[in-house]
Amino acid sequence: MSRESEKTIEKFVVKEADGLGGKAVKGNTLNNKGFPDRIIMLPGAKIGFLELKSEGRKPTQLQSYWLKLLKDLGFKTGYADTKSKAGKFIKELLKC
């Protein structure tokens, strides 16, 4: 069985957000190394930051720093290494 790639999960996240009337835009990594891959914006002013990884991979120390910083500012943050985990994050964001 093949592992889910980061690219496959990213496409899934974009499609899910679009289907809910929202957007999942790329995080600006030009000047902010380690910033989460996607900023997910859903109706009702729901905003979350999601780091995407290939299946079985974990965020780096710098990526974890950004996720904690954003969480401490009150945003929903997380990482997903499968489409299932990404879908769960989006469903939880909808509840915020």
MOPAC internal coordinates of N, CA, C and O (Angstrom, degrees):
PM7 1SCF
backbone

  N    0.0000 0     0.00 0     0.00 0    0    0    0
  C    1.4614 1     0.00 0     0.00 0    1    0    0
  C    1.5277 1   109.23 1     0.00 0    2    1    0
  O    1.2310 1   120.61 1   -49.27 1    3    2    1
  N    1.3216 1   116.45 1   130.73 1    3    2    1
  C    1.4611 1   119.69 1  -177.94 1    5    3    2
  C    1.5270 1   110.91 1   -83.23 1    6    5    3
  O    1.2310 1   121.45 1   -27.87 1    7    6    5
  N    1.3141 1   114.83 1   152.13 1    7    6    5
  C    1.4631 1   121.49 1   178.99 1    9    7    6
  C    1.5242 1   109.42 1   -82.24 1   10    9    7
  O    1.2310 1   121.14 1   -27.39 1   11   10    9
  N    1.3343 1   115.43 1   152.61 1   11   10    9
  C    1.4566 1   120.39 1   177.02 1   13   11   10
  C    1.5277 1   108.72 1   -76.41 1   14   13   11
  O    1.2310 1   120.65 1   -48.30 1   15   14   13
  N    1.3176 1   116.37 1   131.70 1   15   14   13
  C    1.4590 1   120.51 1   179.69 1   17   15   14
  C    1.5270 1   110.18 1   -84.68 1   18   17   15
  O    1.2310 1   121.27 1   -20.24 1   19   18   17
  N    1.3138 1   115.17 1   159.76 1   19   18   17
  C    1.4663 1   120.22 1   177.06 1   21   19   18
  C    1.5282 1   110.35 1   -60.01 1   22   21   19
  O    1.2310 1   120.55 1   139.96 1   23   22   21
  N    1.3190 1   116.56 1   -40.04 1   23   22   21
  C    1.4662 1   121.57 1  -179.71 1   25   23   22
  C    1.5313 1   111.44 1   -61.85 1   26   25   23
  O    1.2310 1   120.15 1   137.68 1   27   26   25
  N    1.3274 1   117.32 1   -42.32 1   27   26   25
  C    1.4655 1   121.97 1   178.82 1   29   27   26
  C    1.5275 1   110.58 1   -63.44 1   30   29   27
  O    1.2310 1   120.74 1   137.28 1   31   30   29
  N    1.3196 1   116.18 1   -42.72 1   31   30   29
  C    1.4678 1   121.17 1  -179.83 1   33   31   30
  C    1.5218 1   109.80 1   -67.19 1   34   33   31
  O    1.2310 1   120.59 1   140.42 1   35   34   33
  N    1.3238 1   116.47 1   -39.58 1   35   34   33
  C    1.4678 1   121.24 1   179.58 1   37   35   34
  C    1.5302 1   111.07 1   -62.13 1   38   37   35
  O    1.2310 1   120.44 1   135.03 1   39   38   37
  N    1.3210 1   116.77 1   -44.97 1   39   38   37
  C    1.4718 1   120.72 1   177.66 1   41   39   38
  C    1.5238 1   110.70 1   -60.53 1   42   41   39
  O    1.2310 1   120.56 1   139.48 1   43   42   41
  N    1.3324 1   116.53 1   -40.52 1   43   42   41
  C    1.4571 1   121.64 1   178.12 1   45   43   42
  C    1.5347 1   110.77 1   -60.73 1   46   45   43
  O    1.2310 1   120.38 1   133.91 1   47   46   45
  N    1.3391 1   116.88 1   -46.09 1   47   46   45
  C    1.4645 1   121.84 1  -178.54 1   49   47   46
  C    1.5322 1   110.48 1   -61.08 1   50   49   47
  O    1.2310 1   120.29 1   134.54 1   51   50   49
  N    1.3262 1   117.05 1   -45.46 1   51   50   49
  C    1.4605 1   121.32 1   179.96 1   53   51   50
  C    1.5274 1   110.55 1   -61.10 1   54   53   51
  O    1.2310 1   120.51 1   135.39 1   55   54   53
  N    1.3235 1   116.63 1   -44.61 1   55   54   53
  C    1.4657 1   121.35 1  -179.32 1   57   55   54
  C    1.5266 1   111.27 1   -65.43 1   58   57   55
  O    1.2310 1   120.14 1   137.85 1   59   58   57
  N    1.3281 1   117.33 1   -42.15 1   59   58   57
  C    1.4642 1   121.19 1   179.42 1   61   59   58
  C    1.5278 1   111.01 1   -63.08 1   62   61   59
  O    1.2310 1   120.47 1   133.56 1   63   62   61
  N    1.3225 1   116.71 1   -46.44 1   63   62   61
  C    1.4664 1   120.54 1  -179.87 1   65   63   62
  C    1.5292 1   110.51 1   -62.27 1   66   65   63
  O    1.2310 1   120.47 1   135.24 1   67   66   65
  N    1.3234 1   116.70 1   -44.76 1   67   66   65
  C    1.4662 1   120.65 1   178.00 1   69   67   66
  C    1.5276 1   110.88 1   -59.39 1   70   69   67
  O    1.2310 1   120.46 1   138.04 1   71   70   69
  N    1.3249 1   116.72 1   -41.96 1   71   70   69
  C    1.4531 1   121.83 1  -179.13 1   73   71   70
  C    1.5193 1   113.66 1   -64.85 1   74   73   71
  O    1.2310 1   120.85 1   157.56 1   75   74   73
  N    1.3136 1   115.99 1   -22.44 1   75   74   73
  C    1.4658 1   120.86 1   178.27 1   77   75   74
  C    1.5252 1   112.18 1   -95.19 1   78   77   75
  O    1.2310 1   120.74 1  -174.30 1   79   78   77
  N    1.3334 1   116.20 1     5.70 1   79   78   77
  C    1.4606 1   120.43 1  -179.32 1   81   79   78
  C    1.5137 1   113.28 1    83.79 1   82   81   79
  O    1.2310 1   120.50 1  -162.45 1   83   82   81
  N    1.3187 1   116.64 1    17.55 1   83   82   81
  C    1.4576 1   120.88 1  -179.20 1   85   83   82
  C    1.5134 1   111.80 1  -117.70 1   86   85   83
  O    1.2310 1   121.41 1    17.98 1   87   86   85
  N    1.3143 1   114.90 1  -162.02 1   87   86   85
  C    1.4592 1   121.81 1   179.30 1   89   87   86
  C    1.5209 1   109.41 1  -142.08 1   90   89   87
  O    1.2310 1   120.99 1   -30.31 1   91   90   89
  N    1.3217 1   115.71 1   149.69 1   91   90   89
  C    1.4615 1   122.59 1   173.42 1   93   91   90
  C    1.5232 1   105.68 1  -126.77 1   94   93   91
  O    1.2310 1   121.01 1   -85.30 1   95   94   93
  N    1.3191 1   115.68 1    94.70 1   95   94   93
  C    1.4579 1   120.61 1  -175.38 1   97   95   94
  C    1.5187 1   110.98 1   -94.71 1   98   97   95
  O    1.2310 1   121.22 1   -25.87 1   99   98   97
  N    1.3268 1   115.27 1   154.13 1   99   98   97
  C    1.4655 1   121.17 1   177.68 1  101   99   98
  C    1.5129 1   109.73 1   -66.03 1  102  101   99
  O    1.2310 1   120.97 1   -43.48 1  103  102  101
  N    1.3431 1   115.75 1   136.52 1  103  102  101
  C    1.4533 1   120.06 1   173.51 1  105  103  102
  C    1.5194 1   108.96 1   -71.50 1  106  105  103
  O    1.2310 1   120.16 1   -33.50 1  107  106  105
  N    1.3314 1   117.29 1   146.50 1  107  106  105
  C    1.4609 1   121.55 1  -179.80 1  109  107  106
  C    1.5208 1   109.30 1   -78.25 1  110  109  107
  O    1.2310 1   120.47 1   -74.73 1  111  110  109
  N    1.2985 1   116.72 1   105.27 1  111  110  109
  C    1.4619 1   120.05 1  -178.78 1  113  111  110
  C    1.5227 1   112.14 1  -100.03 1  114  113  111
  O    1.2310 1   120.13 1  -179.63 1  115  114  113
  N    1.3232 1   117.35 1     0.37 1  115  114  113
  C    1.4559 1   120.67 1  -177.41 1  117  115  114
  C    1.5320 1   111.69 1   -57.72 1  118  117  115
  O    1.2310 1   120.40 1   132.43 1  119  118  117
  N    1.3132 1   116.83 1   -47.57 1  119  118  117
  C    1.4590 1   120.99 1  -178.07 1  121  119  118
  C    1.5227 1   112.83 1  -113.02 1  122  121  119
  O    1.2310 1   120.01 1  -176.97 1  123  122  121
  N    1.3016 1   117.59 1     3.03 1  123  122  121
  C    1.4569 1   121.85 1  -175.78 1  125  123  122
  C    1.5209 1   110.72 1  -133.99 1  126  125  123
  O    1.2310 1   120.63 1  -106.89 1  127  126  125
  N    1.2859 1   116.40 1    73.11 1  127  126  125
  C    1.4610 1   121.86 1  -179.23 1  129  127  126
  C    1.5334 1   110.06 1   -54.91 1  130  129  127
  O    1.2310 1   120.65 1   -44.72 1  131  130  129
  N    1.3256 1   116.36 1   135.28 1  131  130  129
  C    1.4486 1   121.10 1   178.32 1  133  131  130
  C    1.5158 1   114.46 1    89.23 1  134  133  131
  O    1.2310 1   119.78 1   174.99 1  135  134  133
  N    1.3442 1   118.02 1    -5.01 1  135  134  133
  C    1.4653 1   121.59 1   179.93 1  137  135  134
  C    1.5277 1   109.20 1   -62.67 1  138  137  135
  O    1.2310 1   119.65 1   -35.38 1  139  138  137
  N    1.3414 1   118.27 1   144.62 1  139  138  137
  C    1.4760 1   120.60 1  -177.94 1  141  139  138
  C    1.5323 1   113.13 1   -53.16 1  142  141  139
  O    1.2310 1   120.93 1   -32.45 1  143  142  141
  N    1.3274 1   115.83 1   147.55 1  143  142  141
  C    1.4591 1   122.45 1  -176.61 1  145  143  142
  C    1.5206 1   113.94 1   -62.64 1  146  145  143
  O    1.2310 1   120.21 1   139.41 1  147  146  145
  N    1.3179 1   117.19 1   -40.59 1  147  146  145
  C    1.4629 1   120.40 1  -175.02 1  149  147  146
  C    1.5185 1   111.70 1  -131.89 1  150  149  147
  O    1.2310 1   121.67 1   -42.74 1  151  150  149
  N    1.3285 1   114.40 1   137.26 1  151  150  149
  C    1.4633 1   122.60 1   170.45 1  153  151  150
  C    1.5240 1   104.37 1  -102.66 1  154  153  151
  O    1.2310 1   120.75 1   -63.72 1  155  154  153
  N    1.3108 1   116.18 1   116.28 1  155  154  153
  C    1.4644 1   120.89 1  -176.31 1  157  155  154
  C    1.5158 1   108.22 1  -102.22 1  158  157  155
  O    1.2310 1   121.15 1   -58.32 1  159  158  157
  N    1.3317 1   115.41 1   121.68 1  159  158  157
  C    1.4652 1   122.14 1  -179.64 1  161  159  158
  C    1.5235 1   108.06 1  -118.58 1  162  161  159
  O    1.2310 1   121.08 1   -57.88 1  163  162  161
  N    1.3262 1   115.53 1   122.12 1  163  162  161
  C    1.4585 1   120.81 1  -177.78 1  165  163  162
  C    1.5263 1   109.81 1  -121.09 1  166  165  163
  O    1.2310 1   120.39 1   -20.97 1  167  166  165
  N    1.3299 1   116.86 1   159.03 1  167  166  165
  C    1.4578 1   119.58 1   178.91 1  169  167  166
  C    1.5335 1   111.44 1   -52.27 1  170  169  167
  O    1.2310 1   121.22 1   -33.03 1  171  170  169
  N    1.3317 1   115.27 1   146.97 1  171  170  169
  C    1.4499 1   120.71 1  -179.17 1  173  171  170
  C    1.5226 1   111.93 1    89.05 1  174  173  171
  O    1.2310 1   120.57 1  -160.13 1  175  174  173
  N    1.3298 1   116.52 1    19.87 1  175  174  173
  C    1.4712 1   122.72 1   178.40 1  177  175  174
  C    1.5229 1   112.14 1    60.79 1  178  177  175
  O    1.2310 1   120.29 1  -142.64 1  179  178  177
  N    1.3101 1   117.05 1    37.36 1  179  178  177
  C    1.4643 1   121.95 1   177.86 1  181  179  178
  C    1.5281 1   108.39 1   -93.52 1  182  181  179
  O    1.2310 1   120.75 1   -59.73 1  183  182  181
  N    1.3245 1   116.17 1   120.27 1  183  182  181
  C    1.4589 1   121.47 1  -177.31 1  185  183  182
  C    1.5219 1   109.54 1  -127.88 1  186  185  183
  O    1.2310 1   121.18 1   -49.36 1  187  186  185
  N    1.3273 1   115.35 1   130.64 1  187  186  185
  C    1.4557 1   121.10 1   177.66 1  189  187  186
  C    1.5126 1   110.82 1  -137.55 1  190  189  187
  O    1.2310 1   121.11 1   -21.31 1  191  190  189
  N    1.3196 1   115.49 1   158.69 1  191  190  189
  C    1.4596 1   122.37 1  -179.09 1  193  191  190
  C    1.5202 1   108.10 1  -120.37 1  194  193  191
  O    1.2310 1   121.04 1   -54.95 1  195  194  193
  N    1.3292 1   115.62 1   125.05 1  195  194  193
  C    1.4598 1   120.47 1  -174.15 1  197  195  194
  C    1.5261 1   110.74 1  -127.00 1  198  197  195
  O    1.2310 1   121.40 1   -55.91 1  199  198  197
  N    1.3234 1   114.92 1   124.09 1  199  198  197
  C    1.4582 1   121.82 1   173.89 1  201  199  198
  C    1.5332 1   107.19 1   -91.54 1  202  201  199
  O    1.2310 1   120.76 1   -48.67 1  203  202  201
  N    1.3173 1   116.16 1   131.33 1  203  202  201
  C    1.4601 1   120.98 1  -178.25 1  205  203  202
  C    1.5181 1   110.24 1  -109.53 1  206  205  203
  O    1.2310 1   121.06 1   -40.10 1  207  206  205
  N    1.3090 1   115.59 1   139.90 1  207  206  205
  C    1.4551 1   122.71 1  -179.21 1  209  207  206
  C    1.5200 1   109.20 1  -137.65 1  210  209  207
  O    1.2310 1   120.85 1   -26.33 1  211  210  209
  N    1.3154 1   115.99 1   153.67 1  211  210  209
  C    1.4623 1   119.75 1   169.97 1  213  211  210
  C    1.5242 1   107.63 1   -64.02 1  214  213  211
  O    1.2310 1   121.00 1   -27.95 1  215  214  213
  N    1.3122 1   115.70 1   152.05 1  215  214  213
  C    1.4635 1   120.93 1  -176.90 1  217  215  214
  C    1.5277 1   111.32 1   -52.29 1  218  217  215
  O    1.2310 1   121.38 1   -49.55 1  219  218  217
  N    1.3246 1   114.97 1   130.45 1  219  218  217
  C    1.4538 1   121.40 1   178.58 1  221  219  218
  C    1.5199 1   114.38 1    91.03 1  222  221  219
  O    1.2310 1   120.05 1   172.29 1  223  222  221
  N    1.3232 1   117.51 1    -7.71 1  223  222  221
  C    1.4723 1   121.41 1  -178.98 1  225  223  222
  C    1.5301 1   109.86 1   -95.99 1  226  225  223
  O    1.2310 1   120.92 1   -26.25 1  227  226  225
  N    1.3136 1   115.84 1   153.75 1  227  226  225
  C    1.4712 1   122.94 1   179.90 1  229  227  226
  C    1.5298 1   109.21 1  -119.60 1  230  229  227
  O    1.2310 1   120.33 1   -21.30 1  231  230  229
  N    1.3492 1   116.97 1   158.70 1  231  230  229
  C    1.4669 1   119.73 1   176.70 1  233  231  230
  C    1.5310 1   111.54 1   -62.62 1  234  233  231
  O    1.2310 1   121.41 1   -30.01 1  235  234  233
  N    1.3268 1   114.91 1   149.99 1  235  234  233
  C    1.4582 1   120.73 1   175.33 1  237  235  234
  C    1.5305 1   109.03 1   -73.20 1  238  237  235
  O    1.2310 1   120.88 1    -7.32 1  239  238  237
  N    1.3100 1   115.92 1   172.68 1  239  238  237
  C    1.4640 1   120.51 1   178.53 1  241  239  238
  C    1.5318 1   110.50 1   -60.60 1  242  241  239
  O    1.2310 1   119.85 1   138.03 1  243  242  241
  N    1.3192 1   117.89 1   -41.97 1  243  242  241
  C    1.4599 1   121.21 1   179.78 1  245  243  242
  C    1.5306 1   111.29 1   -67.44 1  246  245  243
  O    1.2310 1   120.22 1   139.79 1  247  246  245
  N    1.3126 1   117.19 1   -40.21 1  247  246  245
  C    1.4684 1   120.36 1   177.05 1  249  247  246
  C    1.5170 1   110.69 1   -64.61 1  250  249  247
  O    1.2310 1   120.18 1   140.05 1  251  250  249
  N    1.3305 1   117.27 1   -39.95 1  251  250  249
  C    1.4665 1   121.45 1   177.46 1  253  251  250
  C    1.5234 1   110.71 1   -63.78 1  254  253  251
  O    1.2310 1   120.46 1   142.55 1  255  254  253
  N    1.3310 1   116.72 1   -37.45 1  255  254  253
  C    1.4687 1   121.01 1   176.55 1  257  255  254
  C    1.5261 1   110.19 1   -58.04 1  258  257  255
  O    1.2310 1   120.54 1   130.57 1  259  258  257
  N    1.3473 1   116.57 1   -49.43 1  259  258  257
  C    1.4628 1   120.51 1   179.98 1  261  259  258
  C    1.5323 1   111.82 1   -61.95 1  262  261  259
  O    1.2310 1   120.42 1   136.56 1  263  262  261
  N    1.3288 1   116.80 1   -43.44 1  263  262  261
  C    1.4664 1   119.80 1   179.80 1  265  263  262
  C    1.5252 1   110.85 1   -60.79 1  266  265  263
  O    1.2310 1   120.14 1   138.46 1  267  266  265
  N    1.3349 1   117.34 1   -41.54 1  267  266  265
  C    1.4652 1   121.08 1   178.84 1  269  267  266
  C    1.5202 1   110.94 1   -67.51 1  270  269  267
  O    1.2310 1   120.13 1   136.50 1  271  270  269
  N    1.3234 1   117.35 1   -43.50 1  271  270  269
  C    1.4647 1   121.12 1   179.45 1  273  271  270
  C    1.5286 1   111.09 1   -58.57 1  274  273  271
  O    1.2310 1   120.81 1   132.29 1  275  274  273
  N    1.3250 1   116.05 1   -47.71 1  275  274  273
  C    1.4652 1   120.43 1   179.97 1  277  275  274
  C    1.5277 1   111.79 1   -66.06 1  278  277  275
  O    1.2310 1   120.23 1   141.59 1  279  278  277
  N    1.3294 1   117.16 1   -38.41 1  279  278  277
  C    1.4635 1   121.34 1   176.96 1  281  279  278
  C    1.5285 1   110.08 1   -63.41 1  282  281  279
  O    1.2310 1   120.68 1   136.57 1  283  282  281
  N    1.3316 1   116.31 1   -43.43 1  283  282  281
  C    1.4665 1   120.60 1   179.06 1  285  283  282
  C    1.5278 1   111.74 1   -63.61 1  286  285  283
  O    1.2310 1   120.10 1   155.69 1  287  286  285
  N    1.3365 1   117.42 1   -24.31 1  287  286  285
  C    1.4622 1   121.84 1   176.23 1  289  287  286
  C    1.5329 1   111.53 1   -82.44 1  290  289  287
  O    1.2310 1   120.52 1   176.29 1  291  290  289
  N    1.3217 1   116.61 1    -3.71 1  291  290  289
  C    1.4587 1   120.87 1   175.67 1  293  291  290
  C    1.5116 1   116.02 1   103.24 1  294  293  291
  O    1.2310 1   120.03 1  -175.24 1  295  294  293
  N    1.3278 1   117.56 1     4.76 1  295  294  293
  C    1.4599 1   120.71 1   179.56 1  297  295  294
  C    1.5227 1   110.79 1   -88.53 1  298  297  295
  O    1.2310 1   120.99 1   -26.28 1  299  298  297
  N    1.3189 1   115.71 1   153.72 1  299  298  297
  C    1.4654 1   121.16 1   172.60 1  301  299  298
  C    1.5222 1   106.88 1   -78.23 1  302  301  299
  O    1.2310 1   120.66 1   -52.20 1  303  302  301
  N    1.3176 1   116.33 1   127.80 1  303  302  301
  C    1.4563 1   120.98 1   179.62 1  305  303  302
  C    1.5200 1   109.98 1  -132.16 1  306  305  303
  O    1.2310 1   121.25 1   -19.81 1  307  306  305
  N    1.3133 1   115.22 1   160.19 1  307  306  305
  C    1.4550 1   119.46 1   175.71 1  309  307  306
  C    1.5123 1   111.09 1  -178.95 1  310  309  307
  O    1.2310 1   121.89 1    -0.25 1  311  310  309
  N    1.3137 1   113.99 1   179.75 1  311  310  309
  C    1.4587 1   119.29 1   173.42 1  313  311  310
  C    1.5167 1   107.37 1  -135.65 1  314  313  311
  O    1.2310 1   121.33 1   -26.71 1  315  314  313
  N    1.3106 1   115.07 1   153.29 1  315  314  313
  C    1.4586 1   120.27 1  -179.60 1  317  315  314
  C    1.5200 1   109.25 1  -137.84 1  318  317  315
  O    1.2310 1   121.48 1   -47.55 1  319  318  317
  N    1.3259 1   114.77 1   132.45 1  319  318  317
  C    1.4678 1   120.11 1   175.69 1  321  319  318
  C    1.5264 1   111.21 1  -115.62 1  322  321  319
  O    1.2310 1   120.73 1  -169.60 1  323  322  321
  N    1.3436 1   116.20 1    10.40 1  323  322  321
  C    1.4688 1   122.19 1   173.49 1  325  323  322
  C    1.5314 1   107.99 1  -146.44 1  326  325  323
  O    1.2310 1   120.83 1   -20.45 1  327  326  325
  N    1.3332 1   116.02 1   159.55 1  327  326  325
  C    1.4688 1   119.79 1   175.54 1  329  327  326
  C    1.5205 1   110.13 1   -63.53 1  330  329  327
  O    1.2310 1   120.26 1   144.70 1  331  330  329
  N    1.3221 1   117.11 1   -35.30 1  331  330  329
  C    1.4602 1   121.15 1   179.42 1  333  331  330
  C    1.5321 1   111.28 1   -60.04 1  334  333  331
  O    1.2310 1   120.59 1   133.80 1  335  334  333
  N    1.3306 1   116.47 1   -46.20 1  335  334  333
  C    1.4717 1   120.64 1   179.15 1  337  335  334
  C    1.5249 1   110.88 1   -66.55 1  338  337  335
  O    1.2310 1   120.28 1   142.32 1  339  338  337
  N    1.3274 1   117.08 1   -37.68 1  339  338  337
  C    1.4614 1   120.63 1   178.04 1  341  339  338
  C    1.5276 1   110.17 1   -64.97 1  342  341  339
  O    1.2310 1   120.64 1   137.69 1  343  342  341
  N    1.3221 1   116.38 1   -42.31 1  343  342  341
  C    1.4643 1   120.60 1   177.91 1  345  343  342
  C    1.5168 1   111.93 1   -62.92 1  346  345  343
  O    1.2310 1   120.36 1   140.62 1  347  346  345
  N    1.3124 1   116.92 1   -39.38 1  347  346  345
  C    1.4562 1   121.25 1   177.98 1  349  347  346
  C    1.5327 1   110.49 1   -64.34 1  350  349  347
  O    1.2310 1   120.12 1   138.23 1  351  350  349
  N    1.3307 1   117.38 1   -41.77 1  351  350  349
  C    1.4576 1   121.26 1   178.23 1  353  351  350
  C    1.5384 1   110.00 1   -59.90 1  354  353  351
  O    1.2310 1   120.24 1   134.76 1  355  354  353
  N    1.3282 1   117.15 1   -45.24 1  355  354  353
  C    1.4710 1   121.00 1  -179.20 1  357  355  354
  C    1.5272 1   110.19 1   -63.87 1  358  357  355
  O    1.2310 1   119.77 1   137.34 1  359  358  357
  N    1.3268 1   118.04 1   -42.66 1  359  358  357
  C    1.4748 1   120.99 1   178.58 1  361  359  358
  C    1.5272 1   110.80 1   -62.07 1  362  361  359
  O    1.2310 1   120.21 1   138.82 1  363  362  361
  N    1.3295 1   117.21 1   -41.18 1  363  362  361
  C    1.4642 1   121.15 1   177.84 1  365  363  362
  C    1.5175 1   111.20 1   -66.44 1  366  365  363
  O    1.2310 1   120.18 1   142.83 1  367  366  365
  N    1.3212 1   117.27 1   -37.17 1  367  366  365
  C    1.4629 1   120.96 1   177.54 1  369  367  366
  C    1.5193 1   110.96 1   -63.50 1  370  369  367
  O    1.2310 1   120.44 1   142.93 1  371  370  369
  N    1.3136 1   116.77 1   -37.07 1  371  370  369
  C    1.4662 1   120.70 1   178.05 1  373  371  370
  C    1.5203 1   111.65 1   -61.32 1  374  373  371
  O    1.2310 1   119.99 1   149.36 1  375  374  373
  N    1.3127 1   117.62 1   -30.64 1  375  374  373
  C    1.4720 1   122.74 1  -177.97 1  377  375  374
  C    1.5253 1   113.30 1   -79.11 1  378  377  375
  O    1.2310 1   120.33 1   164.01 1  379  378  377
  N    1.3374 1   116.98 1   -15.99 1  379  378  377
  C    1.4753 1   120.62 1  -176.72 1  381  379  378
  C    1.5167 1   111.93 1   -66.35 1  382  381  379
  O    1.2310 1   120.10 1   180.00 1  383  382  381

